[in-house]
């Protein structure tokens, strides 16, 4: 048996960035159609409510398309319904064409949630099944509703403080009985799935083998180089053992090849790659000659261990870390320069003053803040300020 090909750390990094749309020209024309194509290429975009500088999904898309504007995403989701809001690792916008492959997840999540402490906590003093039935009946009768449309004493705070009706709405959404046709502000509006996506709701649930094949094949086309664990975790829909078996079968039919991948520290690890990885690598453009600021939930950062291996970049999201224990800041944006992560900064948008404050800036070890690098970062900050509506930028001393 021939020895697996060795991908250098640089090759693996460029393949990953190319697969995730970060080598394309971000200044290219942005339309609703090109935005849809980008999201289909990425597979999904994580949605998050934190708005220290901008919403997470907006930052992810803006880092790839200078011309992106949030109303374009809103149009795709709420008007064209070519995207739906569902769960991967967290709440995400997902191409509606993929909806049938969320049906196995709906069945799985229904069982998991009902067995979880989350469910038991919210319904410890009431009949949870009856609350769910009552909530769904109201939506069915009255049409789209928000959590605030259900009266109940509600403590403010994390999900442990949710009222039972809010938990029921989330459960019905996670199990596929309700969809989110729109948001008002950032409040979810819920309606029956058969009213929101009637054609897709009527599709049959894929068989287990078909679902595994789809999950693995689609993840492979968005990673290009991966381990079975990374393949399984891309959609967070199957187990690593199932992905490992699929990889073995895909190698036999020539869809994948076994490779060795060099990490940033020089250590080589076994992995798999799409069979034509060399041709894809040859076709990739050089990285854009600019600096970009990435969302903490960007696809290239979602797997922190992989980010460390590929980029020698050790990243921790610290929003939920008590402030005295934070190393960097609340919502830190990694700095992408070419195909390297060279630093990070902690921004805060003061909307009332039109000010984008950079509370902290840190360069990675060995990165020298030369004039050209600082100028490129300033240009990136100017683009971000224009995107979020800030007139001034304040850098740390």
DATAJO-V921325 format. One record per residue. RES is the residue in one small letter. PHI is phi in whole degrees, 0 to 359 (NA if undefined). PSI is psi in radians with two decimals (* if undefined). Layout:
res = [RES	RES]
phi = [PHI	PHI]
psi = [PSI	PSI]
//
This chain:
res = [x	x	x	x	x	x	x	x	x	x	x	x	x	x	x	x	x	x	x	x	x	x	x	x	x	x	x	x	x	x	x	x	x	x	x	x	x	x	x	x	x	x	x	x	x	x	x	x	x	x	x	x	x	x	x	x	x	x	x	x	x	x	x	x	x	x	x	x	x	x	x	x	x	x	x	x	x	x	x	x	x	x	x	x	x	x	x	x	x	x	x	x	x	x	x	x	x	x	x	x	x	x	x	x	x	x	x	x	x	x	x	x	x	x	x	x	x	x	x	x	x	x	x	x	x	x	x	x	x	x	x	x	x	x	x	x	x	x	x	x	x	x	x	x	x	x	x	x	x	x	x	x	x	x	x	x	x	x	x	x	x	x	x	x	x	x	x	x	x	x	x	x	x	x	x	x	x	x	x	x	x	x	x	x	x	x	x	x	x	x	x	x	x	x	x	x	x	x	x	x	x	x	x	x	x	x	x	x	x	x	x	x	x	x	x	x	x	x	x	x	x	x	x	x	x	x	x	x	x	x	x	x	x	x	x	x	x	x	x	x	x	x	x	x	x	x	x	x	x	x	x	x	x	x	x	x	x	x	x	x	x	x	x	x	x	x	x	x	x	x	x	x	x	x	x	x	x	x	x	x	x	x	x	x	x	x	x	x	x	x	x	x	x	x	x	x	x	x	x	x	x	x	x	x	x	x	x	x	x	x	x	x	x	x	x	x	x	x	x	x	x	x	x	x	x	x	x	x	x	x	x	x	x	x	x	x	x	x	x	x	x	x	x	x	x	x	x	x	x	x	x	x	x	x	x	x	x	x	x	x	x	x	x	x	x	x	x	x	x	x	x	x	x	x	x	x	x	x	x	x	x	x	x	x	x	x	x	x	x	x	x	x	x	x	x	x	x]
phi = [NA	295	291	302	297	258	266	291	301	295	296	297	295	292	297	295	295	294	297	261	75	261	255	286	291	289	274	297	297	252	230	300	293	290	293	301	297	295	295	296	294	289	100	192	229	292	256	213	274	299	227	295	233	194	294	303	295	293	294	299	285	294	293	251	222	302	275	297	225	305	294	292	294	301	295	297	282	268	260	279	55	274	231	232	262	217	247	243	278	206	301	212	265	226	303	298	300	269	306	304	277	265	295	299	293	302	296	295	293	303	292	294	295	296	267	270	299	306	292	296	294	291	242	292	251	207	272	301	297	289	300	298	298	293	296	295	297	293	297	299	279	262	94	305	224	252	301	293	281	251	280	186	303	232	278	283	144	288	297	293	263	295	284	303	293	294	297	294	300	295	298	295	291	297	264	88	277	239	237	248	289	193	237	244	69	237	279	287	251	250	212	298	301	292	270	280	230	300	293	286	298	280	293	290	285	299	291	301	299	295	294	299	297	293	304	289	296	290	294	301	287	245	242	73	226	192	260	303	297	295	295	294	278	301	263	58	237	225	269	299	295	290	293	296	294	296	301	299	294	293	294	298	264	84	279	237	229	282	221	249	241	280	279	298	271	93	282	261	231	289	202	234	218	300	300	261	300	295	295	295	298	297	275	292	287	293	301	306	278	198	258	229	253	260	292	301	257	301	306	282	250	303	268	296	294	293	299	292	291	282	241	54	240	265	239	227	279	252	300	259	267	308	309	297	262	287	277	240	183	287	220	277	260	294	255	261	239	65	245	235	267	251	180	203	217	247	262	212	266	264	295	291	250	63	241	260	266	258	284	202	220	227	266	292	305	87	266	264	282	291	301	295	293	294	293	295	293	299	295	297	292	296	296	296	299	296	294	265	84	268	265	230	236	242	269	292	298]
psi = [2.23	2.62	2.39	2.53	2.58	2.13	2.21	2.86	-0.68	-0.75	-0.79	-0.69	-0.78	-0.66	-0.73	-0.80	-0.67	-0.74	-0.55	0.29	0.30	0.09	-0.18	2.76	1.98	-0.24	0.02	2.82	2.36	2.17	2.98	-0.68	-0.73	-0.54	-0.75	-0.77	-0.67	-0.79	-0.66	-0.64	-0.75	-0.53	-0.78	2.86	2.16	2.40	2.43	2.63	-0.30	2.29	0.79	-0.69	-0.74	2.86	2.58	-0.80	-0.60	-0.69	-0.71	-0.77	-0.64	-0.55	-0.29	-0.36	1.87	-0.60	0.05	2.43	2.47	-0.54	-0.39	-0.72	-0.72	-0.72	-0.76	-0.71	-0.88	-0.52	-0.95	-0.38	0.55	-0.06	2.60	2.77	2.09	-2.89	2.36	-1.74	-0.49	-3.06	2.36	2.75	2.34	2.46	2.28	-0.45	-0.35	-0.02	-0.71	-0.57	0.10	-0.17	-0.74	-0.62	-0.68	-0.78	-0.75	-0.82	-0.59	-0.85	-0.72	-0.75	-0.75	-0.44	-0.06	2.69	-0.51	-0.87	-0.83	-0.60	-0.83	-0.45	0.44	-0.45	0.25	3.04	1.76	-0.73	-0.65	-0.68	-0.76	-0.78	-0.73	-0.73	-0.79	-0.67	-0.66	-0.74	-0.75	-0.70	-0.74	-0.28	-2.90	2.32	2.71	2.93	-0.64	-0.22	-0.11	2.09	2.27	2.45	2.15	2.17	2.44	2.53	-2.79	-3.06	-0.33	-0.30	0.12	2.55	2.75	-0.66	-0.63	-0.74	-0.66	-0.73	-0.78	-0.70	-0.78	-0.59	-0.85	-0.49	0.11	0.04	-0.45	2.67	2.98	1.62	-0.37	2.99	2.59	1.96	-2.02	0.31	2.33	2.39	2.25	2.50	2.90	2.41	-0.68	-0.32	-0.56	-0.84	1.21	-0.76	-0.75	-0.57	-0.56	-0.18	2.57	2.71	2.24	2.65	2.84	-0.86	-0.72	-0.68	-0.79	-0.76	-0.71	-0.85	-0.85	-0.76	-0.76	-0.64	-0.73	-0.68	-0.13	-0.04	-0.68	-0.71	2.31	2.86	2.84	-0.63	-0.78	-0.62	-0.80	-0.62	-0.16	-0.90	-0.22	0.81	-0.33	3.05	2.71	-0.59	-0.59	-0.68	-0.64	-0.73	-0.69	-0.72	-0.76	-0.75	-0.69	-0.56	-0.72	-0.60	0.09	0.20	-0.59	2.85	2.58	2.40	2.95	2.38	2.19	2.24	3.00	-0.45	0.07	-0.16	2.39	2.42	2.57	2.51	-3.03	2.74	2.71	2.55	-0.56	0.58	-0.60	-0.77	-0.69	-0.71	-0.77	-0.53	-0.22	2.41	2.86	2.66	2.51	2.46	1.26	2.90	2.44	2.65	2.18	2.61	2.54	-0.42	0.35	2.55	-0.55	-0.16	-0.20	-0.75	1.77	-0.63	-0.70	-0.68	-0.64	-0.74	-0.74	-0.68	0.00	0.68	1.96	1.86	2.38	2.27	2.06	0.22	-0.55	0.20	2.31	2.40	-0.75	-0.36	-0.02	2.42	-0.66	-1.19	-3.06	-0.79	1.27	2.29	2.11	2.61	2.02	2.12	1.92	-2.03	0.40	2.55	1.96	-0.12	-2.95	2.69	2.73	1.78	2.77	2.21	2.11	1.63	-0.59	-0.40	-0.05	0.62	2.26	1.84	2.29	1.81	-0.44	2.60	2.23	2.26	2.59	2.72	2.34	-0.11	2.09	2.21	1.21	2.95	-0.76	-0.68	-0.75	-0.62	-0.73	-0.66	-0.70	-0.70	-0.69	-0.71	-0.62	-0.72	-0.75	-0.75	-0.74	-0.66	-0.69	0.00	0.43	2.45	-0.43	2.69	2.32	2.03	2.73	2.70	*]
//
